[in-house]
Amino acid sequence: MTEWILELWISIKELGAEHNVDPVLFAILYFGTIPPYMGSMVWAVKNHKKGKGVALPVISTLFFFISPALYVAIFGTDVAWWVYLIIVVIVVYGSYSVMKKLRSRIRESEG
């Protein structure tokens, strides 16, 4: 089992080097942006409750959501076209999902 994991890790590292994307940095971005993403959502709901603008917290929330994909899109080289298509789908779906979740949380906070 550990040999299989080691082989998988080596192939991931090789693939990352081939496309100029560090898998460790990608994982850090993927998991490390979860707390600020959630914090931005809380910030947006609190701002809405106080009657303040929510544009900056929403933009912040979306940025943290797409950070890993943005890293691949900006720094990746020789990445297949379908990867960019997946990134676009993630950004569009993520934007929709974040807006839907924020609206839900705002409604919950009002009720």
C-alpha positions as CSV (number, residue, x, y, z in Angstrom):
1,M,0.0,0.0,0.0
2,T,2.7,2.5,0.9
3,E,4.6,1.7,-2.3
4,W,1.5,2.6,-4.3
5,I,1.1,5.9,-2.4
6,L,4.8,6.7,-3.0
7,E,4.4,6.0,-6.7
8,L,1.3,8.2,-6.9
9,W,3.2,11.0,-5.1
10,I,6.1,10.7,-7.5
11,S,3.8,10.8,-10.6
12,I,2.0,13.8,-9.1
13,K,5.3,15.7,-8.5
14,E,6.5,14.8,-12.1
15,L,3.2,16.0,-13.6
16,G,3.4,19.2,-11.5
17,A,7.0,19.9,-12.7
18,E,5.9,19.2,-16.3
19,H,3.2,21.9,-16.0
20,N,5.0,24.3,-13.6
21,V,2.4,23.7,-10.8
22,D,3.7,22.7,-7.4
23,P,1.2,20.2,-6.0
24,V,2.2,21.1,-2.4
25,L,1.5,24.8,-3.0
26,F,-1.8,23.8,-4.7
27,A,-2.8,21.7,-1.7
28,I,-1.9,24.6,0.7
29,L,-4.0,27.0,-1.4
30,Y,-6.9,24.5,-1.6
31,F,-7.1,23.7,2.1
32,G,-5.5,27.0,3.4
33,T,-8.1,29.2,1.9
34,I,-11.0,27.4,3.6
35,P,-10.8,29.5,6.8
36,P,-10.6,32.9,5.1
37,Y,-13.4,31.8,2.7
38,M,-15.6,31.0,5.7
39,G,-14.5,34.2,7.4
40,S,-15.4,36.3,4.4
41,M,-18.9,34.7,4.3
42,V,-19.3,35.6,8.0
43,W,-18.0,39.1,7.3
44,A,-20.6,39.6,4.4
45,V,-23.5,38.4,6.6
46,K,-22.4,40.7,9.5
47,N,-22.0,43.7,7.1
48,H,-25.5,43.0,5.7
49,K,-26.9,42.9,9.3
50,K,-25.3,46.3,10.0
51,G,-26.5,47.8,6.8
52,K,-23.0,48.1,5.4
53,G,-21.9,47.1,1.9
54,V,-21.2,43.5,1.1
55,A,-19.3,43.9,-2.2
56,L,-15.9,43.6,-0.7
57,P,-16.7,40.6,1.5
58,V,-18.3,38.8,-1.5
59,I,-15.4,39.6,-3.7
60,S,-13.1,38.3,-1.0
61,T,-15.2,35.1,-0.6
62,L,-15.1,34.4,-4.4
63,F,-11.3,35.1,-4.5
64,F,-10.6,32.6,-1.8
65,F,-12.9,30.1,-3.5
66,I,-11.1,30.3,-6.8
67,S,-7.5,30.8,-5.5
68,P,-6.3,27.2,-6.3
69,A,-7.7,27.3,-9.8
70,L,-6.3,30.8,-10.3
71,Y,-2.9,29.5,-9.4
72,V,-3.1,26.9,-12.1
73,A,-4.5,29.3,-14.6
74,I,-1.8,31.9,-14.0
75,F,1.3,29.8,-13.4
76,G,0.5,26.5,-15.2
77,T,2.3,25.9,-18.5
78,D,1.3,23.5,-21.3
79,V,-1.9,22.8,-19.5
80,A,-4.6,21.0,-21.6
81,W,-7.5,23.1,-22.8
82,W,-10.0,21.0,-20.9
83,V,-8.3,22.0,-17.6
84,Y,-9.0,25.6,-18.4
85,L,-12.6,24.6,-19.2
86,I,-12.9,22.9,-15.8
87,I,-11.5,26.1,-14.2
88,V,-14.1,28.2,-15.9
89,V,-16.8,25.8,-14.8
90,I,-15.5,25.9,-11.2
91,V,-15.4,29.7,-11.2
92,V,-18.9,30.0,-12.7
93,Y,-20.4,27.3,-10.4
94,G,-18.5,28.7,-7.4
95,S,-19.8,32.2,-8.0
96,Y,-23.3,30.9,-8.2
97,S,-22.8,28.7,-5.2
98,V,-21.3,31.4,-3.1
99,M,-24.1,33.9,-3.9
100,K,-26.7,31.3,-3.2
101,K,-25.1,30.4,0.1
102,L,-24.7,34.0,1.1
103,R,-28.3,34.8,0.3
104,S,-29.3,31.8,2.4
105,R,-27.2,32.9,5.4
106,I,-28.5,36.4,5.1
107,R,-32.1,35.2,5.1
108,E,-31.3,33.0,8.2
109,S,-29.8,35.9,10.0
110,E,-32.8,38.1,9.3
111,G,-35.4,35.5,10.5
